[in-house]
Amino acid sequence: MPPYKTDSTLRRGTACLSCRKRKLKCDGIRPICGQCNKMNRAHSCEYDDRQQKSRTQLLKEQLSVLEKRLQELEAVSCWSNPNCSLIVFVTNATLPSCLARSSSSPLNLDLTPFGLEAFDEPRAGPSSITVFDDLGSSSSSSPPHSISQSALFHPGEAFIPPPNSSASSYSNSNPETTAHWDPRTSLPCGAKKYLLEVFMAHKHQCWFYGSMDRFMDSSKYPDNVPHPALINAMYLLSCYYAQSPYYSEMESAFFVQAQHEINAALDGSDRLPDIVQASALLAIYLYTNNRIMEGYRHTFSAIRLAVGLGLHQIRPPCMGSAAGYPQQPPLIPISQPRDNTELVDRIFAFWQVFMIDRSWSVASGLPLALPDKENPQCRILTPWPWTLESRTWEDHGIRPPMQALLEGPEPPASQGLYMPALKAKAIALFELTSRSKNSSDQNDWFYRLVESAVHRFSSTIPSLAYDRDYFVVQTLIYSSFIHLQHQGIFDLRAFKAANSIVRLIRQLDVGEYQYLDTIIAVCWHTASEIFIGALASAGGMEGSFGGDPSNIVNLSKCGLDVLTGALKALGAFSPLSADLAVKVEVARNPIGMS
């Protein structure tokens, strides 16, 4: 008789939380299971020892949720009543859960002549559009979750607010008492107005600096109506920033519909500059939610389309009659801007995707979607994002912007205070210094070129009263100085830069965190690495700080406390920041930094 074999399968619910989250087979060994020990995840190996619910109890709870959902769907009939007003209440609630993963829709453009590699992905057609419900299931055809192509947002009806309506008229009641929105119907006007107002308050976090006039009332711009893909992407981020359980339930519908509209626009070559921005906004949403690879795919898509349209080679107004046309014939034909506002919007659209590409390449370690190449068709010629009233374009002539940034000189402070341009330059230097830090020789010509550019740029930034964008610019520049440190050796400049970031954080009010760019969390994590490195080598630093290494220890511990607290505070609005806060705490514990 063969020997008796015991069943190694664990009872339901007894695996560690880390293995359950990753759907891995857990051996249940305590305190650290075999899987977590093998993958160096000891810090995340935890067990839920609460009494397990029976299968019957779980089914009853699921039935209760479905019955509640059915009641909500039956209540949507009130939406068809024009007198039925939308009542919403924005709370400081916890962050909504991430959406179920769905396929992205990168663009099928052949950019081989531009020196960019192909990036082919399967595209979802209209028949595959789905909305994910609260239980994580999906349906592609059966109501109430399927979305028809024409049922959602059409600009002709989307942006005219109802008479006598204001934000206060629908912001003082609990949304739980109001019927939930049916994605097959048009969003009520009051909700549209509210979501646009939320986006207005947070658009700097998306690096969206174009004109909002055509979004607030499209009837005044019949020839330049925003594409529904861009509208849906804006609504998606507004629902996220609103921090309301009521609006967070709408995120999945807006996310799926935005992707569907992007596909439709590409098929019909419809308002493609808007599609660049729509893809960019989806990337911002995904990066903020720590869905890095999905965000990268949308960034790549936005860059490919922007290059195909020639948005990276728009000529400034000082070029006279040629203004608005790219230097090289674009791969995708595009009409001349109707007016100066549309020209500036296209310039802003390019620099938006540029900033997303450069900053999140540093954060993720992934390659740039638009790398610096000598290929004339890839070279960036679009001027920095100034207003048309500024004469800085003419002052800079026709020098490529990246060349002007590296070689100088910077414009005088009186001409260089336009925040979108400052932000774009700061992010460009942030990425360039990240590349230069890999150099083993500080005398390397690229290192010295970038270092000189950072010093020159930082010296021209004036001291201003607190401004959210200015706060981000300063933090990016200090992070750039940290990147310039020589790897493996304690660098006093990097330590001072990290302390400067801590001083900036101390100026923040609690209410400001929800308005900060998510990339700031990456800068804070970079500063924390300096303090952790300083603590690890504090014993061999006699002679620094007046010969007292305890100064280094005290400053580093204090700095880590501030940075960890800031990452946690921002983590209430960004899962990425919350994840980085955990990494800092884990990194500081092994060397006694608590």
Backbone torsions as a table, in degrees:
resi	resn	phi	psi	omega
1	MET	NA	131.2	179.9
2	PRO	-65.4	151.3	-179.3
3	PRO	-62.1	149.2	-179.3
4	TYR	-70.2	130.0	-178.9
5	LYS	-104.5	127.2	177.7
6	THR	-81.8	148.9	179.1
7	ASP	-81.4	119.4	-177.9
8	SER	-84.1	-2.0	-179.1
9	THR	-72.2	129.1	179.5
10	LEU	-74.3	155.2	174.1
11	ARG	-66.9	154.0	-178.2
12	ARG	-56.4	128.6	175.6
13	GLY	86.3	3.4	-177.6
14	THR	-100.7	-3.2	175.1
15	ALA	-72.3	160.0	178.5
16	CYS	-70.4	157.4	-175.4
17	LEU	-63.4	-34.6	-179.2
18	SER	-64.7	-45.1	179.7
19	CYS	-69.2	-36.8	178.2
20	ARG	-63.8	-39.8	179.6
21	LYS	-64.5	-38.5	-177.1
22	ARG	-93.7	1.4	179.6
23	LYS	58.3	44.0	178.2
24	LEU	-105.1	153.3	177.1
25	LYS	-75.2	122.6	-175.6
26	CYS	-107.8	140.3	178.6
27	ASP	-90.5	-6.3	175.2
28	GLY	74.4	8.7	179.5
29	ILE	-67.7	135.1	-179.8
30	ARG	-114.9	148.8	5.8
31	PRO	-82.4	-14.1	-178.4
32	ILE	-126.9	123.4	-178.2
33	CYS	-74.1	167.7	-177.4
34	GLY	-63.0	-40.9	-179.1
35	GLN	-62.4	-48.4	-177.8
36	CYS	-67.4	-35.5	178.3
37	ASN	-66.1	-40.8	-179.2
38	LYS	-68.7	-34.4	-176.3
39	MET	-96.1	11.1	179.0
40	ASN	57.2	44.6	178.0
41	ARG	-118.3	38.8	-176.5
42	ALA	-58.9	-34.7	-177.0
43	HIS	-67.6	-21.9	-176.7
44	SER	-105.5	5.2	-180.0
45	CYS	-84.1	100.3	-179.2
46	GLU	-130.3	154.5	179.9
47	TYR	-119.1	140.8	176.0
48	ASP	-95.2	102.2	-175.1
49	ASP	-93.9	10.9	177.1
50	ARG	-68.0	159.2	-179.4
51	GLN	-61.2	128.8	-176.9
52	GLN	-75.4	141.5	178.0
53	LYS	-79.5	144.7	177.6
54	SER	-73.4	161.7	179.1
55	ARG	-61.5	-37.9	178.3
56	THR	-62.5	-42.1	179.6
57	GLN	-64.9	-40.7	178.1
58	LEU	-62.8	-41.3	179.2
59	LEU	-65.8	-37.7	178.1
60	LYS	-64.3	-41.8	178.6
61	GLU	-64.9	-39.8	178.5
62	GLN	-65.2	-39.3	177.7
63	LEU	-63.3	-39.4	178.7
64	SER	-63.1	-40.6	178.4
65	VAL	-64.2	-42.9	-179.5
66	LEU	-65.7	-38.8	177.8
67	GLU	-64.3	-40.1	177.5
68	LYS	-64.1	-40.5	179.0
69	ARG	-64.0	-38.8	178.5
70	LEU	-63.1	-41.0	177.9
71	GLN	-63.1	-38.9	178.8
72	GLU	-64.6	-40.4	-179.0
73	LEU	-69.4	-34.4	177.4
74	GLU	-68.4	-25.5	-177.5
75	ALA	-80.7	-9.2	-175.1
76	VAL	-70.1	-7.4	179.4
77	SER	-61.3	-23.3	-179.8
78	CYS	-68.8	-18.3	179.6
79	TRP	-66.1	-28.6	-178.9
80	SER	-73.7	-12.0	178.8
81	ASN	-82.8	117.3	-177.0
82	PRO	-63.9	-20.0	-179.7
83	ASN	-87.4	-1.4	-178.9
84	CYS	-83.3	112.9	-176.7
85	SER	-92.0	154.0	178.5
86	LEU	-91.6	125.9	178.7
87	ILE	-115.0	122.3	-179.1
88	VAL	-129.2	160.0	179.3
89	PHE	-142.2	118.3	-178.1
90	VAL	-90.0	122.0	179.9
91	THR	-114.8	165.9	176.1
92	ASN	-89.4	53.7	-172.6
93	ALA	-75.5	172.2	177.5
94	THR	-70.0	161.8	-175.5
95	LEU	-63.9	136.1	177.3
96	PRO	-65.0	151.9	-179.3
97	SER	-68.8	153.5	179.4
98	CYS	-64.4	148.1	178.3
99	LEU	-68.6	155.5	171.9
100	ALA	-62.4	143.0	-175.7
101	ARG	-68.7	135.6	176.2
102	SER	-135.2	161.8	-175.2
103	SER	-68.8	138.1	175.6
104	SER	-80.7	176.1	-177.5
105	SER	-134.4	68.8	175.3
106	PRO	-60.9	162.6	-171.4
107	LEU	-88.2	136.6	179.5
108	ASN	-89.2	73.1	179.4
109	LEU	-117.2	140.0	177.4
110	ASP	-90.3	102.8	-179.4
111	LEU	-108.7	23.6	178.2
112	THR	-56.4	-39.4	178.3
113	PRO	-62.9	-19.6	-178.6
114	PHE	-92.8	3.0	179.0
115	GLY	83.3	12.8	179.5
116	LEU	-105.7	136.0	-179.1
117	GLU	-72.9	154.4	177.6
118	ALA	-67.2	149.9	-178.9
119	PHE	-141.1	72.5	-172.4
120	ASP	-85.3	134.6	176.3
121	GLU	-137.4	151.5	175.6
122	PRO	-64.0	139.9	-179.7
123	ARG	-105.7	140.7	179.7
124	ALA	-87.8	128.8	177.1
125	GLY	-88.3	175.1	-178.5
126	PRO	-56.9	-31.4	-177.0
127	SER	-71.7	-15.3	-176.5
128	SER	-102.3	6.3	-178.9
129	ILE	-69.3	127.2	-179.9
130	THR	-134.5	158.0	171.8
131	VAL	-118.3	135.0	-177.9
132	PHE	-93.9	131.3	-179.9
133	ASP	-86.3	-177.0	-174.1
134	ASP	-65.3	-19.6	-177.5
135	LEU	-91.3	-2.5	177.4
136	GLY	88.9	0.7	177.7
137	SER	-87.4	168.2	-178.6
138	SER	-142.4	159.5	177.9
139	SER	-142.5	137.4	-177.6
140	SER	-105.8	-4.0	-177.5
141	SER	-141.2	-34.4	-172.4
142	SER	-86.0	142.2	175.1
143	PRO	-70.7	159.9	7.8
144	PRO	-94.4	8.7	-169.6
145	HIS	-92.2	-16.2	-177.8
146	SER	-76.4	150.3	-177.6
147	ILE	-114.3	126.2	175.8
148	SER	-79.4	160.0	-174.8
149	GLN	-70.7	-28.1	-173.5
150	SER	-107.9	2.3	-172.1
151	ALA	-83.9	-19.7	-173.5
152	LEU	-88.6	-122.6	-162.3
153	PHE	-101.3	122.4	176.4
154	HIS	-118.9	122.8	-169.1
155	PRO	-55.5	-28.1	-179.0
156	GLY	-60.4	-25.7	-178.3
157	GLU	-116.1	-0.5	-165.8
158	ALA	-87.8	-22.8	-163.9
159	PHE	-121.7	7.2	178.9
160	ILE	-94.2	111.0	-177.1
161	PRO	-68.5	151.6	-179.9
162	PRO	-69.0	157.7	179.7
163	PRO	-60.2	143.8	174.2
164	ASN	58.4	27.3	178.7
165	SER	-102.4	148.8	176.8
166	SER	-150.8	167.8	-178.8
167	ALA	-60.3	-36.9	-177.4
168	SER	-70.0	-20.7	-176.6
169	SER	-73.4	-14.9	179.5
170	TYR	-134.7	25.5	-176.8
171	SER	-118.4	12.6	-174.9
172	ASN	-119.7	17.9	179.1
173	SER	-130.8	158.4	-177.7
174	ASN	-76.8	125.8	-178.9
175	PRO	-65.5	-20.9	-177.8
176	GLU	-65.6	-18.6	179.5
177	THR	-88.0	-1.2	-176.8
178	THR	-108.7	146.1	179.4
179	ALA	-60.7	144.0	179.2
180	HIS	-76.3	150.0	-176.9
181	TRP	-73.4	135.5	175.4
182	ASP	-90.5	117.5	-177.0
183	PRO	-59.3	-16.3	179.9
184	ARG	-79.6	-8.6	-178.9
185	THR	-110.7	162.6	177.6
186	SER	-71.2	143.4	178.6
187	LEU	-67.2	136.0	179.4
188	PRO	-57.4	149.3	-176.0
189	CYS	-59.3	-39.2	-180.0
190	GLY	-61.2	-38.9	179.1
191	ALA	-68.5	-39.4	178.1
192	LYS	-60.0	-46.1	-179.0
193	LYS	-63.0	-43.2	-179.5
194	TYR	-63.2	-45.3	-177.7
195	LEU	-65.0	-36.2	176.7
196	LEU	-66.9	-36.2	177.5
197	GLU	-66.3	-38.6	176.3
198	VAL	-62.9	-43.9	179.8
199	PHE	-63.3	-39.4	178.1
200	MET	-57.2	-39.6	-177.9
201	ALA	-72.5	-21.1	-174.4
202	HIS	-118.9	4.8	-172.0
203	LYS	-64.7	-25.7	177.3
204	HIS	-64.5	-26.8	177.7
205	GLN	-71.6	-21.3	178.2
206	CYS	-97.1	1.2	-176.7
207	TRP	57.7	37.3	179.6
208	PHE	-102.3	103.0	-174.4
209	TYR	-116.2	10.3	178.7
210	GLY	-73.4	172.8	179.8
211	SER	-66.4	140.2	178.2
212	MET	-101.5	0.0	-174.5
213	ASP	-58.8	-44.2	-176.0
214	ARG	-71.6	-16.1	176.9
215	PHE	-84.8	-35.3	-176.6
216	MET	-73.5	-31.3	178.4
217	ASP	-153.9	91.7	-174.9
218	SER	-70.4	-16.9	-178.9
219	SER	-64.5	-22.6	179.4
220	LYS	-83.5	-9.4	-177.4
221	TYR	-130.8	63.8	-175.7
222	PRO	-62.9	-24.2	-179.3
223	ASP	-92.6	-2.6	-177.7
224	ASN	-140.5	49.8	180.0
225	VAL	-73.4	133.4	-179.5
226	PRO	-62.4	146.6	177.9
227	HIS	-73.0	142.9	178.8
228	PRO	-56.0	-29.6	178.5
229	ALA	-61.3	-42.8	179.4
230	LEU	-68.8	-39.3	178.3
231	ILE	-62.0	-45.9	-179.7
232	ASN	-63.4	-38.6	178.1
233	ALA	-65.4	-38.3	177.0
234	MET	-66.6	-42.9	177.7
235	TYR	-62.6	-38.6	178.9
236	LEU	-57.6	-50.2	-179.2
237	LEU	-68.6	-33.2	177.1
238	SER	-63.6	-42.9	177.0
239	CYS	-61.0	-38.0	179.7
240	TYR	-68.6	-46.4	-177.2
241	TYR	-70.9	-25.0	-178.6
242	ALA	-64.0	-24.1	178.0
243	GLN	55.5	40.2	179.4
244	SER	-118.2	130.5	176.3
245	PRO	-56.2	-32.9	179.8
246	TYR	-61.7	-48.7	-176.9
247	TYR	-79.4	-27.8	-180.0
248	SER	-62.7	-26.6	177.3
249	GLU	-67.2	-20.1	-178.8
250	MET	-86.3	-12.2	-172.5
251	GLU	-58.1	-44.1	-176.3
252	SER	-63.5	-38.1	179.3
253	ALA	-64.8	-44.9	179.5
254	PHE	-66.7	-38.0	-179.6
255	PHE	-63.3	-48.1	-178.8
256	VAL	-66.5	-43.1	-177.7
257	GLN	-67.5	-35.6	177.4
258	ALA	-61.4	-42.7	178.0
259	GLN	-64.8	-40.4	178.4
260	HIS	-62.4	-43.5	-179.5
261	GLU	-67.6	-33.4	176.2
262	ILE	-62.2	-45.2	177.8
263	ASN	-60.7	-43.7	-179.6
264	ALA	-63.5	-39.9	179.7
265	ALA	-65.6	-39.4	179.3
266	LEU	-66.7	-38.9	178.7
267	ASP	-63.8	-34.9	-177.4
268	GLY	-105.0	6.2	-177.3
269	SER	48.8	49.3	-172.7
270	ASP	-103.9	116.1	174.4
271	ARG	47.7	56.2	-171.9
272	LEU	-65.6	-32.2	174.2
273	PRO	-58.4	-33.7	175.1
274	ASP	-65.3	-33.4	-179.4
275	ILE	-69.4	-32.8	174.0
276	VAL	-57.8	-47.2	-178.3
277	GLN	-71.4	-34.5	177.5
278	ALA	-62.1	-45.9	178.1
279	SER	-63.9	-36.5	178.6
280	ALA	-64.6	-41.1	179.6
281	LEU	-67.0	-38.5	175.9
282	LEU	-62.2	-39.1	178.5
283	ALA	-62.5	-43.7	178.2
284	ILE	-58.9	-45.0	-180.0
285	TYR	-59.8	-44.6	-176.9
286	LEU	-70.8	-42.0	177.6
287	TYR	-61.6	-43.5	-179.6
288	THR	-59.8	-34.9	179.8
289	ASN	-88.1	14.1	176.5
290	ASN	63.8	29.0	175.6
291	ARG	-104.0	73.6	-165.2
292	ILE	-64.5	-47.8	-175.6
293	MET	-66.3	-38.2	176.3
294	GLU	-65.3	-41.8	177.1
295	GLY	-61.7	-38.4	179.4
296	TYR	-64.7	-40.2	179.8
297	ARG	-63.0	-41.2	179.4
298	HIS	-71.5	-34.5	174.5
299	THR	-61.9	-45.9	178.5
300	PHE	-59.6	-41.9	179.4
301	SER	-62.0	-46.0	-178.7
302	ALA	-63.2	-41.8	179.6
303	ILE	-65.2	-43.4	-179.2
304	ARG	-59.9	-43.6	-179.2
305	LEU	-69.7	-41.2	179.1
306	ALA	-60.1	-43.0	177.9
307	VAL	-67.5	-41.1	178.7
308	GLY	-61.0	-33.6	179.3
309	LEU	-84.1	-8.2	-178.7
310	GLY	78.7	18.8	-179.0
311	LEU	-67.8	-17.9	179.4
312	HIS	-83.4	-4.0	-178.4
313	GLN	-132.7	39.6	175.2
314	ILE	-74.8	137.0	-178.3
315	ARG	-93.6	142.9	-175.9
316	PRO	-71.9	164.4	-178.7
317	PRO	-59.0	-25.8	-178.8
318	CYS	-66.7	-7.4	177.8
319	MET	-84.0	4.0	174.4
320	GLY	72.0	-131.1	-174.2
321	SER	-65.6	-19.1	-179.5
322	ALA	-85.3	-1.0	-176.8
323	ALA	-57.9	137.6	177.5
324	GLY	95.4	-17.6	-179.5
325	TYR	-94.1	140.5	177.5
326	PRO	-72.0	158.7	178.9
327	GLN	-64.5	-43.1	179.1
328	GLN	-105.8	146.1	177.7
329	PRO	-57.9	126.6	-177.9
330	PRO	-70.3	152.4	177.7
331	LEU	-63.7	-37.5	179.5
332	ILE	-109.1	118.9	180.0
333	PRO	-58.6	139.8	-179.4
334	ILE	-140.5	139.8	-177.8
335	SER	-74.2	157.9	177.1
336	GLN	-67.5	144.1	178.3
337	PRO	-55.2	139.6	-178.1
338	ARG	-68.3	-33.0	-179.0
339	ASP	-154.0	179.5	-178.3
340	ASN	-65.4	-32.5	179.0
341	THR	-62.6	-43.2	179.0
342	GLU	-68.0	-35.0	176.4
343	LEU	-61.3	-47.8	179.9
344	VAL	-64.9	-37.6	178.0
345	ASP	-60.7	-38.3	178.5
346	ARG	-68.2	-38.6	176.9
347	ILE	-63.5	-44.7	177.1
348	PHE	-61.4	-39.2	-179.2
349	ALA	-61.0	-42.1	178.9
350	PHE	-64.5	-47.0	-176.3
351	TRP	-69.3	-24.2	173.9
352	GLN	-62.6	-50.6	-179.0
353	VAL	-70.7	-30.1	174.8
354	PHE	-60.5	-48.3	-178.3
355	MET	-64.4	-39.6	178.1
356	ILE	-63.4	-46.1	-178.5
357	ASP	-61.6	-48.9	-174.4
358	ARG	-69.2	-46.5	-174.9
359	SER	-69.4	-43.0	-176.0
360	TRP	-80.9	-15.2	169.4
361	SER	-66.7	-39.8	175.8
362	VAL	-64.4	-44.6	-176.1
363	ALA	-65.9	-38.7	-173.5
364	SER	-95.6	-20.6	-174.4
365	GLY	78.2	8.2	-179.9
366	LEU	-85.6	156.3	-178.7
367	PRO	-64.3	154.1	175.1
368	LEU	-64.2	140.8	174.2
369	ALA	-74.2	-31.6	176.1
370	LEU	-123.8	84.5	-178.1
371	PRO	-73.4	160.8	175.8
372	ASP	-74.4	116.8	-179.7
373	LYS	-134.7	155.2	178.5
374	GLU	-81.1	-8.2	177.6
375	ASN	-55.9	121.8	-178.0
376	PRO	-56.6	-29.3	-177.8
377	GLN	-80.0	-13.9	178.8
378	CYS	-101.4	-15.5	-173.1
379	ARG	-66.3	135.9	-179.4
380	ILE	-80.9	121.2	179.2
381	LEU	-121.2	-13.1	179.3
382	THR	-61.0	129.8	-176.6
383	PRO	-67.5	159.9	176.7
384	TRP	-55.7	153.1	-173.9
385	PRO	-75.3	84.3	174.1
386	TRP	-100.1	166.3	172.5
387	THR	-79.5	160.8	178.9
388	LEU	-66.3	-24.8	-179.5
389	GLU	-72.8	-21.1	-178.9
390	SER	-76.5	143.2	177.7
391	ARG	-97.3	11.3	-176.8
392	THR	-64.4	-33.4	177.6
393	TRP	-56.7	-45.9	-178.3
394	GLU	-69.3	-36.9	-179.8
395	ASP	-63.3	-33.5	-179.4
396	HIS	-85.1	-10.2	-178.2
397	GLY	65.0	-139.4	-175.6
398	ILE	-115.0	20.2	177.0
399	ARG	-64.3	137.3	174.6
400	PRO	-55.9	139.8	-172.8
401	PRO	-61.1	-40.5	-179.2
402	MET	-67.9	-35.0	176.1
403	GLN	-65.0	-42.8	179.0
404	ALA	-63.8	-36.7	-179.6
405	LEU	-66.7	-41.6	-176.5
406	LEU	-78.5	-33.5	-174.4
407	GLU	-97.0	-21.0	179.9
408	GLY	72.9	-176.2	-4.3
409	PRO	-82.4	161.7	174.3
410	GLU	-75.5	149.7	177.1
411	PRO	-65.0	156.4	177.5
412	PRO	-56.7	154.9	-177.4
413	ALA	-56.8	-33.2	-178.6
414	SER	-65.9	-21.8	-179.4
415	GLN	-105.2	-7.9	-172.0
416	GLY	-109.7	23.8	-174.9
417	LEU	-94.0	6.2	179.3
418	TYR	-76.1	115.2	-166.9
419	MET	-61.7	-42.1	178.7
420	PRO	-56.8	-38.3	178.5
421	ALA	-68.8	-42.4	177.2
422	LEU	-60.0	-41.1	-177.7
423	LYS	-67.6	-43.1	179.4
424	ALA	-62.8	-41.3	178.8
425	LYS	-66.6	-41.9	-179.9
426	ALA	-62.0	-40.8	179.2
427	ILE	-68.9	-38.4	177.3
428	ALA	-60.2	-44.1	178.9
429	LEU	-69.3	-34.9	176.4
430	PHE	-57.8	-43.0	-180.0
431	GLU	-75.1	-40.1	-179.3
432	LEU	-64.0	-41.8	178.7
433	THR	-68.8	-30.7	175.9
434	SER	-63.1	-36.4	176.5
435	ARG	-71.1	-40.9	-175.2
436	SER	-69.9	-22.5	-178.3
437	LYS	-67.7	-16.9	177.8
438	ASN	-79.3	-6.6	179.1
439	SER	-74.8	133.1	179.3
440	SER	-83.9	-7.3	-175.8
441	ASP	-125.8	115.3	179.9
442	GLN	-72.3	-7.5	174.8
443	ASN	-92.3	-0.2	177.3
444	ASP	-57.6	139.5	-173.4
445	TRP	-62.4	-37.7	-179.9
446	PHE	-67.3	-41.5	178.2
447	TYR	-59.2	-48.5	-177.5
448	ARG	-66.3	-35.9	178.5
449	LEU	-64.1	-46.1	-179.1
450	VAL	-68.9	-42.3	179.6
451	GLU	-59.4	-43.2	178.5
452	SER	-62.7	-39.9	180.0
453	ALA	-65.4	-39.9	179.4
454	VAL	-64.5	-45.9	179.1
455	HIS	-62.2	-42.6	-178.9
456	ARG	-64.9	-44.6	-179.1
457	PHE	-65.5	-44.2	-177.8
458	SER	-65.4	-30.9	-179.0
459	SER	-73.1	-18.2	-178.6
460	THR	-96.6	-4.9	179.6
461	ILE	-82.1	118.5	-178.6
462	PRO	-77.1	162.7	174.4
463	SER	-79.5	126.3	-178.3
464	LEU	-124.3	160.6	169.5
465	ALA	-64.2	164.4	-173.7
466	TYR	-56.7	130.0	175.4
467	ASP	-144.0	136.9	-174.5
468	ARG	-61.1	-46.0	178.9
469	ASP	-65.7	-38.8	179.2
470	TYR	-64.9	-36.9	175.1
471	PHE	-59.3	-43.3	179.8
472	VAL	-66.7	-42.5	179.4
473	VAL	-59.6	-47.4	179.6
474	GLN	-61.0	-43.4	-179.3
475	THR	-64.0	-40.2	178.7
476	LEU	-63.5	-39.1	-179.6
477	ILE	-68.6	-42.8	176.3
478	TYR	-62.2	-37.6	177.0
479	SER	-65.7	-34.4	177.2
480	SER	-64.5	-39.8	175.9
481	PHE	-62.7	-36.5	177.2
482	ILE	-64.1	-41.3	178.8
483	HIS	-59.2	-29.0	-175.3
484	LEU	-78.3	-5.7	-179.3
485	GLN	-64.8	153.5	176.3
486	HIS	-78.1	122.3	-174.3
487	GLN	-63.5	136.8	175.3
488	GLY	87.8	-5.7	-179.9
489	ILE	-125.9	135.3	177.4
490	PHE	-61.0	128.2	-175.5
491	ASP	-121.1	119.3	-176.4
492	LEU	-64.1	-34.8	179.2
493	ARG	-63.6	-43.3	179.3
494	ALA	-65.3	-38.8	179.2
495	PHE	-63.8	-42.9	178.2
496	LYS	-65.4	-38.3	178.3
497	ALA	-64.1	-40.8	177.7
498	ALA	-63.5	-40.1	176.6
499	ASN	-65.1	-33.9	176.9
500	SER	-65.4	-37.8	176.0
501	ILE	-63.0	-40.6	177.9
502	VAL	-62.2	-41.7	179.0
503	ARG	-63.0	-37.6	176.7
504	LEU	-63.0	-42.4	-178.9
505	ILE	-61.4	-37.1	-178.6
506	ARG	-62.8	-19.9	179.6
507	GLN	-82.9	-10.2	-175.8
508	LEU	-77.1	138.6	167.8
509	ASP	-86.5	158.3	-179.0
510	VAL	-58.6	-37.4	-177.1
511	GLY	-72.6	-7.2	-177.0
512	GLU	-85.7	-19.3	-173.1
513	TYR	-61.5	-36.0	-177.5
514	GLN	-69.2	-11.3	-179.4
515	TYR	-106.1	7.4	-178.3
516	LEU	-88.3	145.8	174.1
517	ASP	-62.2	139.8	-179.3
518	THR	-63.8	-29.4	-178.0
519	ILE	-61.7	-19.4	179.5
520	ILE	-62.3	-29.8	178.5
521	ALA	-63.2	-35.9	178.2
522	VAL	-65.6	-39.4	177.4
523	CYS	-64.1	-42.0	179.1
524	TRP	-64.0	-38.6	178.0
525	HIS	-65.3	-38.0	176.6
526	THR	-60.9	-43.0	178.3
527	ALA	-63.7	-37.9	179.9
528	SER	-63.2	-34.1	179.3
529	GLU	-64.2	-32.5	177.1
530	ILE	-65.5	-45.5	-179.8
531	PHE	-65.8	-40.0	178.5
532	ILE	-63.7	-42.8	177.1
533	GLY	-64.5	-37.4	179.2
534	ALA	-65.7	-40.9	178.7
535	LEU	-66.4	-37.9	-178.4
536	ALA	-65.5	-27.5	-176.7
537	SER	-118.0	19.3	-175.1
538	ALA	-62.2	-30.7	-177.2
539	GLY	-64.2	-24.0	-177.3
540	GLY	-103.9	26.0	-174.7
541	MET	-113.6	26.0	176.5
542	GLU	-56.1	136.1	-177.7
543	GLY	104.4	-23.1	176.3
544	SER	-83.8	147.4	177.8
545	PHE	52.2	51.4	176.7
546	GLY	72.1	20.3	177.0
547	GLY	80.0	10.8	-177.9
548	ASP	-117.0	98.0	-180.0
549	PRO	-61.7	-19.1	179.7
550	SER	-63.4	-27.3	175.8
551	ASN	-62.3	-41.5	178.8
552	ILE	-64.3	-44.7	-178.9
553	VAL	-61.6	-47.5	-177.8
554	ASN	-64.5	-45.4	179.4
555	LEU	-64.1	-38.6	-178.4
556	SER	-68.6	-43.9	179.0
557	LYS	-64.1	-43.3	178.3
558	CYS	-62.9	-43.2	178.9
559	GLY	-62.0	-41.0	178.7
560	LEU	-65.3	-37.4	177.4
561	ASP	-61.9	-45.2	-179.4
562	VAL	-65.1	-45.1	-178.0
563	LEU	-65.6	-41.4	178.9
564	THR	-64.2	-43.1	177.7
565	GLY	-62.4	-39.6	179.4
566	ALA	-66.9	-42.1	178.5
567	LEU	-62.9	-38.3	178.0
568	LYS	-68.3	-40.4	179.1
569	ALA	-63.8	-44.2	176.5
570	LEU	-69.3	-26.7	179.3
571	GLY	-63.0	-20.1	175.1
572	ALA	-66.6	-18.0	-178.4
573	PHE	-119.2	-7.1	-178.4
574	SER	-146.2	112.5	176.3
575	PRO	-56.4	-31.9	178.5
576	LEU	-61.1	-45.1	-179.8
577	SER	-64.4	-39.7	177.8
578	ALA	-62.1	-39.4	178.7
579	ASP	-66.1	-39.9	179.0
580	LEU	-67.6	-34.0	176.7
581	ALA	-61.2	-41.7	177.7
582	VAL	-63.3	-42.0	-179.5
583	LYS	-62.7	-38.9	178.7
584	VAL	-65.2	-44.0	-179.9
585	GLU	-63.4	-40.4	179.0
586	VAL	-66.1	-40.1	-176.9
587	ALA	-69.7	-31.0	-175.8
588	ARG	-84.2	-22.0	-175.8
589	ASN	-68.3	-41.4	-176.5
590	PRO	-62.0	-22.7	-176.8
591	ILE	-114.2	26.6	170.5
592	GLY	67.9	47.2	-177.7
593	MET	-103.3	6.0	-175.5
594	SER	-67.4	NA	NA
